[in-house]
Amino acid sequence: MDFALTEEQQAIVDLARQILSDRCTPEHLKEVESGTDWFDRETWSELAKAGLLGIPLPDDAGGAGFGFLEACLLLQEQGRTVAPLPLLSTLIGSMAVAAFGTEDQRHALLPGVVDGETVLALALAELDAEPIAPALRAVSDGVGGWTLHGVKTTVSAEHLAADLIVPARDDDGRVVVFLVPAGAPGVVAERQDTFNREPQFHVSFDGTVVHEADVLGADRDGAEVVRWIVDRATVGLCALMSGIADAGMRLTAQYVTGRHQFDRPIGSFQAVGHRMADCFVDNQAIELSMLAAASRLAEGRRADKEVAVAKYWASYSGNRIGHADLHLHGGISIDLDYPIHRYFLWSKHLEYALGSASPQLASLGAALADEPVGAV
């Protein structure tokens, strides 16, 4: 598979890298992180002005007409700069609305996403259920409406979002995906602490009323809609991890070649060189498996195994690189005025999101066990 970027894709990467790297200096990040929103609104506005928030959306929605692979390239650049932005949830959420939404839903949400006015949140994770098999209950009122009862957890950007994308299960066991306004009656959000200080929320739905007009993909199998969203959200996390791992590794390589001990760069010591070589191999595994999964999904193909492989490497190798970054920096790694700590904290945060390494191996094993003997 050829992962070389086209001229258009390279232009997207270059533009995103310029905006994010110019703005997301350590000093600026520290300033944004000192607030309560964890949201760099000015940089978000710059991405909107450059047309980058609409990269994966169709032309008729005001977007650039690209797709999921280009969204991942944008997320990878966010990871390189550890920019505090609700990019993953908004990109994946808006793509889901574009793919499955009604004309009214598309008109209500997508122009605002492109303009930078609308943020979307993905309410996928639950305490005792897999994201693709939600336990949140949607109780029918018998006349085309439902009330939602249950909890979603680790919901990013709930405090910024116009709407939450909420999978639930109705009285007949059918999966239904709803667009729920963040401030709807019965929606109660409790802030959770995270490794990288990103605000996430434990969101309770206590009789929240939703209607047929709130269903996303009403003419589709809800389970397939959820799978579509979860697959892309998972690979989007891998794209973030790819950028984080690469930038952290390069920052560490710069440090070990400039830091001298016994009149030699510490990078010339064999143990340090071997550790950096391991980081390079791990980094390649993250990026290549992410691109393989993203390319397959961008083509509209099922990618169960590729998604599991990508998230396995993102979790496993992201953890290894993050720890190596800290260890090779030594004592300076705990100085919060020095940037390496952000890459470690982000990698730990993303390691567990939507399934860490072990659950991905279990998912991969189940997928392989279900294949007929001799299947490719």
Steps between C-alpha positions, in 0.01 A plus 500: 500500500637840398475757781664784305295818533346671200577866435164598650558290812849642546357851468251420779781370722722802429223751570389328821861466618569867437193621691539261791877526543499879472229537762547207739823604666569366850423844642167519320404146597575575865274805480211304345542215748472741791138569403201277567386427144821341363408654167727714285221702340732723298677208338163332438390815320817501290439139396146595399619800298745274317216259413655216697204423728297412192771287338305168508156650430332506157485807281125543548558542874764765447786257548808427294373169364782281630451206734602304804867455409543877474326539837759264648783703351356806672470313831859382465612864479295582808683220681839640401418829673280357780254777418204518744220481246179290471607393153448124518141511624401781264657346189359152561165635618459725198599219263231282660240774452610542138479123440178416687321825584180635355503822300376688808774352718769576242376856455480558876850377586746479212529867399578585862772235512663639186485855637640398838181591685381147577675233705369143517558237770504122473329325793621147426659346809300339781604348831378145435443479125707516184455814285370289210237336725354781715301429813351850531122451479269679260147441634229550237197717576300318233453803277842542337697629796734360765643586839866425566609335824859417589856628499779572256851562628822671386307725262742757358393858426152464654540848651564648155266293286178601332395136470604162634495192278347238729451130413229322702293183494120504471237268655547246220878489540555705185790745502398860427733800472370838615610860464439647846547871579763531772271713716187288458287438812614188681861522378734537798877521442760449773857593419766228520875531551723370221870440444544788257260740676249480216149554641297183467160436648292233666164573336172374648179486301203507738187487288642717223235530229599432139290475185513342157655819363792446740589156363824486301472246220131420549496308171809296587587220739594681819762240590678567171483877559663453841767272355570762231546771762703290746738372232577853383527640849743220590722557197477876563647435845778302330570798273530725803734248663709483184564873510563498876744210481690648207537846650593365844759270347654783297508732800677226695748436218580871495558494875729195510717636219538836673538380859863415582638275770868405533567736208275299268137533385299251705344385175836345409470258793392158383211461746354835396548427130323165533209662684462761227514229234218318676302826500550535126372147434202553731424832334498339157264228623253762626504709184490220244225303672297821540537585132405146399179513704420858399550423129270200516227693682539791258419257220179402677620147580463303822820516701434317828842335512687804373336724762589258781860472376534879476364561850718221641815664368381848598443383859798267538762698311364836609554389858855386427596822322343718768696329776822507298455874444486560875780262591744640243428856606582416859412755767397776260199290397318599820546871432160623384663791319667245272268352236573125511255432783205582272591226255521243777169607655320499165638158410382355832160659453451362149640158590177403674243693297264264311698196607863449598739244353361188669134552397616566145684168494187328629293670228752401235506143623121478488495641147760249382320210671179592315667487158455188288812285473712618209344848484739783413 
